[in-house]
Amino acid sequence: MTLAPGSTIGIVGGGQLGRMMAMAAAQLGYRCHIFDPHRRPCAAEVAAEFTRAAFDDEAALFRFAAACDVVTYEFENLPIGPLSTLGDKLRPDTRSLAVSQDRAEEKRFLAGVGARVAPWREVDGADDVFAALTELGAPILLKTRRLGYDGKGQAWVDEPGDAEAAWESIGRQPAVAEARVAFDAEFSLILARTEAGETRAYPLTRNQHDGGILRRSSVPAGRAIEALRDVALRSATAIADALGHVGVLTVEFFACHGEAVVNEIAPRVHNSGHWTIEGAHTSQFEQHLRAILGLPLGDSGLVAAGATMDNLIGSDAERWPELLAEPGACLHLYGKGEARAGRKMGHVTRLGPSRE
Ligand code: AMP
């Protein structure tokens, strides 16, 4: 199935990923329709249509889907039931959502396709936290099974005396406990997969986090990470194939003593791929659209010696006058209102050899 320019792409979720996807769609002559519960989601400002409704409002979702030629999503914490009624119109389908929105399911799935993950245990109470500490060795990281992002819903546990407080701090929700990975670096692999099973990957991207939030992504990723390309590509391709994924898929890895350990997957375009807008021949947003529209995949190669993307978080975005004045700095602001601490307000990409 090929959807020609002029078709309407539905995007569930109206954040910055949807916004940049809608901008890529407009460049190719497609229209976008955003579905989001908020009053003025930043993606709706650059799209042709906007439906404001709750993600679990089946009637609204049905009307929205009827007005679109294909429907995709820009974040994974969506109710599966209502979306599964969209059938073939939904790309990627609900299998990719189901696996990536529950950390325990995700880890079982990853192990099943032969990807390496950190040792982990399911946690359903403070007693399980104690047991995990003994079995995995301190420290462990508690992560809620669902709805965690940017380090939210996570707590480190260093000793048995912290177990109760950590369980309390994540809201006493079903969780996983992970052994700490003493990683040398973090990186991601972003690839697109078509309905026919063709895949195309971007260069590995090195990611630097602070407080659980991505701060900087850079390519080339450096020799130690590049050495893991084959194994990372095999894992990511096996994941995409096993899901029957159509669209962009992101796999986040730890580089640890020469091994690629999967941290998590995202069934979508990703913050660590924003550099592709200026730094690759085809951006991750356009590549995702090409895959779900049945178009040929684009060239994912670099257009320069490298690229570095820095997130503008909270008040960082106030630096916009200075960034606009900087030669070669490509500024993106997401048009969000309030610059709350930890909120991603924009990013800036600079082409050229990686900066440390
Ligand atoms: P996540 O929400 O799972 O992506 O975690 C956010 C960040 O926390 C990661 O990018 C790492 O920097 C750190 N992190 C997550 N899991 C682990 C782990 N098992 N060991 C060490 N650091 C971790």
Boltz pocket constraint, residues with backbone or C-beta under 6 A from the ligand:
constraints:
  - pocket:
      binder: B
      contacts: [[A, 118], [A, 141], [A, 143], [A, 148], [A, 149], [A, 150], [A, 151], [A, 152], [A, 178], [A, 179], [A, 180], [A, 181], [A, 182], [A, 186], [A, 209], [A, 212], [A, 213], [A, 252], [A, 263], [A, 264]]
      max_distance: 6.0
